[in-house]
Amino acid sequence: MKIIIAGAGEVGTHLAKMLSRQNHDIVLIDDNEEKLQQLESNYDLISVTGSGTSINDLKESGISSADLFIAVTPFECQNITACVLAKNLGVKKTLARINNYEYLLPENKNFFEKLGVNALVYPEMLAAEEIADYVRINWVRQWMDFQNEALILTAIKVRGNAPIVNQKLMYLPDSSNYRIVAIRRGADTIIPTGNDEVLPNDIAYFITTKEYVSHVREQAGKEVINTKDLMIIGGSRIAVKTVKNLPDNISVKLIEKDRSRTTKLVEQLDDTMVILGDASNIELLKKEGIESMDVFVALTGSSETNILACTAAKRFGIKNTIAEVENIDYIQLAESLDIGAIINKKLLAADYIYQYTLDVDVCKVKNLTYVNADVVELTAREGSKITKDKIKNLRLPKDFFIGGIIRNGKGCIVNGDTIILPDDDVVIFCLSSSIHKIAKLFS
């Protein structure tokens, strides 16, 4: 697939790197020539110094023969304009990064389609929704549901006293109602077989149905913590969207050090206590009652600050902390410090965009934050290889794991004797380096 990306910022650069490793023809457009040269020398891509809103630059990039145009500059108007131009110059499909939630409303979809914008992505909204899930379901590290919770995926740090610890997966009781589909142990990712075991402090990914979520929690040795009081540091757009996504019964304190930004936050968030101050000041945090908080969320513009703040919050006894870590190189460090849940809007946006690059009927793609693996929800086509035989006879790649299917709106966990039918939605797990193999199974 030929893919043209306008914008070599955080999202565009990460996306270009990821897609260039998977044999796509990538063209990256940006006005920063030095940055483009560095990327071109290290990755298999072509760079064009220019602008996505320039007709000449789009023509130079080969827009008329491209399959997908992605505009992910920091500027919403430029992205929409670039997509309109690209569509009229012959690209098959376009996607724009935005920062206005109104554009995502269903009644506006046709409007943007007529303009020539086929899809929209709002990274800050994706991040806010993920944070709200963490707060609502506070015993998980990651939560994902498929088709109104027909199937549910959870990442859980397993306690040493958990019933499943040190048992071979093939012998776990009630395992027909859930599957462990990936394990993070230290720096290693394991796509497990029946002979593998879960060890204390592993991060295990479970897939199950809604009825058995509580059972999975108990098997991992976790308890539900009632969330009443939450503290957020950093008054970013993600923070605002997070507060608006939280249940009404949660009391929120938000600390922001910029005076003008604080004034705007007071106007935007009626029921939130907004405090002007520097969250790196431990005495201020104590004064504002950090020790009595149930959840602490760090959303400043600095990954380092967020990691350190969550480390400090843990020392104050807060069990549930969430850090925005936008520097990808710091994610593994943050995990090793056990600071709780980690949010990275670049990865969330890239996951969302990635589904448009697969030539199969993809419903959802998501990178699993704590393991080097992806989860993909796809629809099985009539005549595709995945429908030809029982799962155990399909000779799937060793780094693949089919976790469950959704048939007629009902989710179920699969086993080796399951036969996937046309129009089933299939939830499949694989190492990130192997995701391109999926098309062979589903087309």
C-alpha positions as CSV (number, residue, x, y, z in Angstrom):
1,M,0.0,0.0,0.0
2,K,1.2,3.5,-0.8
3,I,0.7,5.8,2.2
4,I,1.4,9.5,2.3
5,I,1.7,11.1,5.7
6,A,1.7,14.9,6.1
7,G,3.3,16.0,9.4
8,A,6.5,14.6,10.9
9,G,5.5,15.5,14.5
10,E,5.1,12.9,17.2
11,V,2.2,11.0,15.7
12,G,3.3,11.2,12.1
13,T,6.9,10.1,12.9
14,H,5.8,7.2,15.0
15,L,3.3,6.1,12.4
16,A,5.8,6.4,9.5
17,K,8.4,4.3,11.5
18,M,5.8,1.6,12.3
19,L,4.4,1.4,8.7
20,S,7.8,1.5,7.0
21,R,8.8,-1.8,8.8
22,Q,5.8,-3.5,7.3
23,N,6.7,-3.2,3.6
24,H,4.3,-0.2,2.9
25,D,5.5,2.5,0.5
26,I,5.7,5.5,2.8
27,V,6.1,9.1,1.8
28,L,6.5,11.7,4.6
29,I,5.8,15.4,4.0
30,D,7.1,18.1,6.4
31,D,8.8,21.5,6.2
32,N,11.6,20.4,8.6
33,E,14.2,19.2,6.1
34,E,16.8,18.2,8.7
35,K,14.3,16.0,10.5
36,L,13.2,14.3,7.3
37,Q,16.7,13.6,6.2
38,Q,17.4,11.9,9.6
39,L,14.3,9.7,9.3
40,E,15.0,8.9,5.6
41,S,18.5,7.7,6.5
42,N,17.2,5.4,9.2
43,Y,13.9,4.1,7.8
44,D,12.6,2.7,4.5
45,L,10.6,5.8,3.5
46,I,10.7,8.7,1.0
47,S,10.6,12.3,2.3
48,V,9.3,15.4,0.6
49,T,10.2,18.8,2.1
50,G,7.0,20.9,1.9
51,S,3.4,21.2,3.0
52,G,0.4,18.9,2.8
53,T,-1.6,22.0,1.8
54,S,0.6,22.6,-1.3
55,I,-0.8,21.2,-4.5
56,N,2.6,21.0,-6.0
57,D,4.1,19.2,-3.0
58,L,1.2,16.7,-3.0
59,K,1.7,16.1,-6.7
60,E,5.5,15.6,-6.1
61,S,4.7,13.0,-3.4
62,G,2.7,11.0,-5.9
63,I,-0.7,11.6,-4.4
64,S,-2.7,10.5,-7.5
65,S,-1.4,6.9,-7.1
66,A,-1.6,6.7,-3.3
67,D,-4.0,4.5,-1.4
68,L,-4.1,6.5,1.8
69,F,-3.4,10.1,2.8
70,I,-2.9,10.8,6.5
71,A,-2.7,14.4,7.7
72,V,-1.4,14.6,11.3
73,T,0.1,18.0,11.7
74,P,-0.6,19.8,15.0
75,F,-3.0,22.1,13.1
76,E,-6.5,20.9,12.5
77,C,-7.4,23.3,9.7
78,Q,-4.3,22.4,7.8
79,N,-5.1,18.7,8.2
80,I,-8.7,19.1,6.9
81,T,-7.5,21.3,4.0
82,A,-4.8,18.8,3.1
83,C,-7.3,15.9,3.0
84,V,-9.7,17.9,0.8
85,L,-6.8,18.7,-1.7
86,A,-5.5,15.1,-1.6
87,K,-8.9,13.6,-2.3
88,N,-9.4,15.9,-5.3
89,L,-6.0,15.0,-6.6
90,G,-6.8,11.3,-6.7
91,V,-5.9,9.6,-3.4
92,K,-8.3,6.7,-2.5
93,K,-8.8,7.4,1.2
94,T,-8.0,10.3,3.6
95,L,-7.7,10.7,7.4
96,A,-7.3,13.9,9.4
97,R,-6.1,14.6,12.9
98,I,-8.5,17.0,14.7
99,N,-8.9,18.6,18.1
100,N,-12.6,19.4,17.9
101,Y,-15.0,16.8,19.3
102,E,-17.9,18.2,17.4
103,Y,-16.5,16.9,14.2
104,L,-16.7,13.3,15.5
105,L,-20.5,13.5,16.0
106,P,-22.3,10.9,13.8
107,E,-24.4,13.6,12.1
108,N,-21.3,15.2,10.8
109,K,-19.8,12.1,9.1
110,N,-21.5,12.6,5.8
111,F,-20.5,16.3,5.8
112,F,-16.8,15.4,6.0
113,E,-17.2,12.6,3.5
114,K,-18.6,15.1,1.0
115,L,-15.6,17.3,1.6
116,G,-13.2,14.4,1.0
117,V,-12.3,13.5,4.5
118,N,-13.0,9.8,5.0
119,A,-11.9,9.5,8.7
120,L,-11.0,11.6,11.7
121,V,-8.8,10.9,14.7
122,Y,-8.7,13.0,17.9
123,P,-5.7,11.7,19.9
124,E,-6.5,13.7,23.1
125,M,-10.0,12.2,23.1
126,L,-8.7,8.7,22.8
127,A,-6.4,9.3,25.7
128,A,-9.1,10.8,27.9
129,E,-11.4,7.9,27.2
130,E,-8.7,5.5,28.2
131,I,-8.0,7.3,31.4
132,A,-11.6,7.4,32.3
133,D,-11.7,3.6,31.8
134,Y,-8.8,3.2,34.2
135,V,-10.5,5.3,36.9
136,R,-13.8,3.5,36.4
137,I,-12.1,0.0,36.5
138,N,-9.2,0.6,38.8
139,W,-7.9,-2.9,39.2
140,V,-6.6,-3.2,35.6
141,R,-3.6,-1.7,33.8
142,Q,-5.5,-1.8,30.4
143,W,-9.1,-2.4,29.5
144,M,-10.6,-2.9,26.1
145,D,-14.1,-4.1,25.1
146,F,-15.4,-5.4,21.8
147,Q,-18.9,-4.7,20.5
148,N,-20.6,-3.4,23.7
149,E,-18.7,-5.8,26.0
150,A,-19.5,-9.0,24.1
151,L,-15.8,-9.7,24.8
152,I,-13.5,-7.9,27.2
153,L,-9.7,-7.7,27.3
154,T,-7.9,-6.8,30.6
155,A,-4.3,-6.3,31.5
156,I,-3.7,-7.1,35.1
157,K,-0.5,-7.1,37.3
158,V,-0.9,-10.5,39.0
159,R,-0.3,-10.6,42.7
160,G,1.8,-13.3,44.4
161,N,-1.1,-14.7,46.2
162,A,-3.3,-15.0,43.1
163,P,-5.0,-18.4,42.6
164,I,-3.5,-18.7,39.0
165,V,0.1,-18.2,40.0
166,N,2.6,-21.0,39.3
167,Q,0.0,-23.2,37.5
168,K,0.3,-24.4,33.9
169,L,-2.4,-22.6,31.9
170,M,-3.8,-25.9,30.6
171,Y,-4.8,-26.9,34.2
172,L,-6.4,-23.6,35.3
173,P,-10.0,-24.2,36.6
174,D,-12.8,-22.5,34.6
175,S,-10.3,-21.6,31.9
176,S,-13.0,-22.3,29.3
177,N,-14.5,-19.0,30.4
178,Y,-11.3,-16.9,29.9
179,R,-7.9,-17.1,28.2
180,I,-4.6,-15.6,29.0
181,V,-3.4,-14.4,25.6
182,A,-0.2,-12.5,26.4
183,I,2.2,-12.1,29.3
184,R,4.7,-9.4,30.1
185,R,7.6,-10.7,32.2
186,G,10.4,-8.3,32.8
187,A,11.2,-7.0,29.3
188,D,9.9,-10.1,27.5
189,T,6.6,-10.7,25.8
190,I,5.2,-14.2,25.8
191,I,2.3,-15.4,23.6
192,P,1.6,-18.4,25.9
193,T,0.8,-22.0,25.3
194,G,-0.9,-24.4,27.7
195,N,2.5,-25.3,29.2
196,D,3.3,-21.7,30.3
197,E,2.7,-20.4,33.8
198,V,1.9,-17.0,35.2
199,L,4.4,-15.8,37.8
200,P,4.0,-13.2,40.6
201,N,4.3,-9.6,39.2
202,D,3.6,-10.7,35.6
203,I,1.3,-8.4,33.6
204,A,-1.2,-10.9,32.1
205,Y,-3.7,-10.1,29.4
206,F,-7.0,-11.9,29.9
207,I,-9.9,-12.2,27.4
208,T,-13.3,-13.1,28.7
209,T,-17.0,-12.4,28.5
210,K,-18.8,-9.8,30.6
211,E,-20.2,-12.5,33.0
212,Y,-16.8,-13.7,34.0
213,V,-14.9,-10.4,34.5
214,S,-15.3,-10.6,38.3
215,H,-14.0,-14.1,38.2
216,V,-10.9,-13.1,36.3
217,R,-10.2,-10.3,38.8
218,E,-10.4,-12.8,41.6
219,Q,-8.1,-15.2,39.8
220,A,-5.5,-12.4,39.4
221,G,-5.7,-11.6,43.1
222,K,-7.2,-8.1,42.7
223,E,-9.8,-6.2,44.7
224,V,-12.1,-3.3,43.6
225,I,-11.2,0.0,45.1
226,N,-14.1,2.5,45.4
227,T,-13.0,5.8,43.7
228,K,-14.4,8.9,45.3
229,D,-11.5,11.4,45.2
230,L,-9.2,12.1,42.3
231,M,-6.3,14.5,41.8
232,I,-5.0,15.6,38.4
233,I,-1.9,17.6,37.8
234,G,-1.7,19.5,34.4
235,G,-4.6,21.3,32.8
236,S,-4.1,20.0,29.3
237,R,-6.9,19.2,26.7
238,I,-6.6,15.6,27.8
239,A,-7.3,16.6,31.4
240,V,-10.4,18.6,30.4
241,K,-11.8,15.7,28.3
242,T,-10.9,13.2,31.1
243,V,-12.9,15.2,33.7
244,K,-15.9,15.4,31.4
245,N,-15.7,11.6,30.8
246,L,-15.6,10.7,34.6
247,P,-18.7,9.6,36.5
248,D,-20.5,12.4,38.4
249,N,-19.9,10.8,41.8
250,I,-16.1,11.4,41.6
251,S,-14.7,14.6,43.2
252,V,-11.8,16.1,41.2
253,K,-9.0,18.4,42.2
254,L,-7.0,19.8,39.2
255,I,-3.7,21.6,39.8
256,E,-2.3,23.8,37.0
257,K,0.7,26.2,37.3
258,D,-0.2,28.6,34.4
259,R,-2.4,31.4,35.6
260,S,-4.2,32.1,32.3
261,R,-4.8,28.4,31.7
262,T,-6.2,28.1,35.2
263,T,-8.7,30.8,34.5
264,K,-9.9,29.0,31.4
265,L,-10.2,25.7,33.3
266,V,-12.4,27.3,35.9
267,E,-14.7,28.4,33.1
268,Q,-14.7,25.0,31.4
269,L,-15.1,22.7,34.4
270,D,-17.9,23.9,36.7
271,D,-17.8,21.1,39.2
272,T,-14.0,20.7,39.5
273,M,-11.8,22.4,42.1
274,V,-9.1,24.1,40.0
275,I,-6.0,25.1,41.9
276,L,-3.2,27.5,40.8
277,G,0.1,26.0,41.8
278,D,3.2,24.0,40.9
279,A,2.5,20.2,41.4
280,S,6.2,19.6,41.9
281,N,5.8,21.3,45.3
282,I,5.3,18.5,47.7
283,E,4.0,20.8,50.4
284,L,1.2,22.0,48.0
285,L,0.2,18.4,47.3
286,K,0.0,17.7,51.0
287,K,-2.0,20.8,51.6
288,E,-4.5,19.8,48.9
289,G,-4.9,16.3,50.4
290,I,-2.9,14.0,48.2
291,E,-2.7,11.5,51.0
292,S,-6.5,11.1,51.0
293,M,-6.9,10.6,47.2
294,D,-8.0,7.3,45.6
295,V,-6.5,8.0,42.2
296,F,-3.7,10.3,41.0
297,V,-3.3,11.3,37.4
298,A,-0.3,13.2,36.0
299,L,-1.0,15.0,32.7
300,T,1.6,17.7,32.5
301,G,3.5,18.3,29.2
302,S,6.6,16.5,30.6
303,S,6.9,12.8,30.7
304,E,9.7,13.0,33.3
305,T,7.5,15.2,35.6
306,N,4.6,12.8,35.2
307,I,6.7,9.7,36.1
308,L,8.2,11.4,39.1
309,A,4.9,12.7,40.3
310,C,3.3,9.2,40.2
311,T,6.3,7.8,42.0
312,A,5.8,10.4,44.7
313,A,2.0,9.7,44.8
314,K,2.8,6.0,45.4
315,R,4.9,7.0,48.4
316,F,1.9,8.8,49.8
317,G,0.0,5.6,49.7
318,I,-2.1,6.1,46.6
319,K,-2.6,2.7,45.0
320,N,-3.9,3.8,41.6
321,T,-1.8,6.3,39.6
322,I,-1.9,7.1,35.9
323,A,0.9,8.9,34.0
324,E,0.9,10.4,30.5
325,V,4.3,9.3,29.1
326,E,4.6,10.7,25.5
327,N,8.3,10.0,25.2
328,I,8.2,6.4,24.0
329,D,11.7,5.7,25.2
330,Y,10.5,6.3,28.8
331,I,7.7,3.8,28.7
332,Q,9.8,0.8,29.7
333,L,11.4,2.9,32.5
334,A,7.9,3.9,33.8
335,E,6.8,0.2,33.8
336,S,9.9,-0.8,35.8
337,L,9.1,1.8,38.4
338,D,5.6,0.3,38.8
339,I,3.9,3.7,38.6
340,G,0.5,2.3,37.5
341,A,-1.2,2.8,34.2
342,I,0.6,4.6,31.3
343,I,-1.0,6.7,28.6
344,N,0.6,7.7,25.3
345,K,-1.6,9.5,22.8
346,K,0.8,8.9,19.9
347,L,0.4,5.1,20.3
348,L,-3.4,5.4,20.7
349,A,-3.7,7.5,17.6
350,A,-1.3,5.2,15.6
351,D,-3.4,2.2,16.6
352,Y,-6.6,3.9,15.4
353,I,-5.0,4.9,12.1
354,Y,-3.4,1.5,11.6
355,Q,-6.7,-0.2,10.9
356,Y,-7.0,1.8,7.7
357,T,-3.8,0.3,6.4
358,L,-4.9,-3.4,6.5
359,D,-6.6,-4.8,3.4
360,V,-9.1,-6.9,5.5
361,D,-12.4,-6.1,7.3
362,V,-10.8,-4.7,10.5
363,C,-13.1,-3.5,13.2
364,K,-10.4,-2.4,15.7
365,V,-6.6,-2.5,16.2
366,K,-4.8,-1.7,19.5
367,N,-1.3,-1.9,20.7
368,L,-1.1,-3.6,24.1
369,T,0.8,-1.1,26.1
370,Y,2.7,-3.4,28.4
371,V,3.7,-6.1,25.8
372,N,5.2,-6.0,22.3
373,A,1.9,-7.3,20.9
374,D,-1.3,-6.1,19.1
375,V,-4.9,-7.1,19.4
376,V,-7.0,-7.0,16.2
377,E,-10.7,-7.5,15.8
378,L,-11.6,-8.6,12.2
379,T,-14.6,-10.0,10.4
380,A,-14.1,-13.4,8.7
381,R,-14.9,-13.3,5.0
382,E,-16.7,-16.1,3.1
383,G,-14.0,-18.4,1.7
384,S,-11.1,-17.0,3.8
385,K,-8.5,-19.4,5.2
386,I,-9.6,-18.7,8.8
387,T,-13.0,-20.4,8.1
388,K,-11.6,-23.5,6.4
389,D,-11.1,-25.8,9.4
390,K,-11.0,-26.1,13.2
391,I,-8.6,-23.7,14.7
392,K,-6.2,-26.4,15.8
393,N,-5.8,-27.5,12.1
394,L,-5.2,-24.1,10.6
395,R,-1.4,-24.1,11.3
396,L,-1.5,-20.6,12.6
397,P,1.9,-18.8,13.1
398,K,3.4,-19.6,16.5
399,D,3.2,-15.9,17.5
400,F,-0.6,-15.8,16.9
401,F,-3.4,-16.5,19.4
402,I,-7.1,-16.4,18.6
403,G,-8.8,-15.4,21.9
404,G,-12.5,-15.3,21.1
405,I,-15.2,-14.7,18.6
406,I,-18.4,-12.6,18.5
407,R,-21.3,-14.4,16.6
408,N,-24.7,-12.7,16.3
409,G,-23.7,-10.2,19.0
410,K,-22.6,-12.9,21.6
411,G,-19.0,-13.4,22.6
412,C,-17.4,-16.7,23.4
413,I,-13.9,-18.0,24.2
414,V,-12.5,-20.3,21.5
415,N,-10.6,-23.6,21.8
416,G,-8.8,-25.8,19.3
417,D,-12.1,-27.4,18.1
418,T,-13.8,-24.1,17.3
419,I,-14.7,-23.5,13.7
420,I,-14.9,-19.8,12.7
421,L,-17.8,-19.0,10.4
422,P,-18.1,-16.3,7.8
423,D,-19.2,-13.0,9.4
424,D,-17.9,-13.9,12.8
425,D,-15.9,-11.2,14.4
426,V,-12.6,-12.7,15.5
427,V,-10.3,-11.2,18.2
428,I,-6.7,-12.2,17.5
429,F,-3.4,-11.5,19.3
430,C,0.0,-11.4,17.7
431,L,3.5,-10.0,18.2
432,S,3.7,-6.5,16.7
433,S,6.2,-7.6,14.1
434,S,3.8,-10.3,12.8
435,I,0.6,-8.3,12.3
436,H,1.0,-8.1,8.6
437,K,0.5,-11.8,8.4
438,I,-3.2,-11.4,9.4
439,A,-4.3,-10.5,5.8
440,K,-3.4,-14.0,4.6
441,L,-5.8,-15.6,7.0
442,F,-8.7,-13.2,6.5
443,S,-8.7,-12.5,2.8
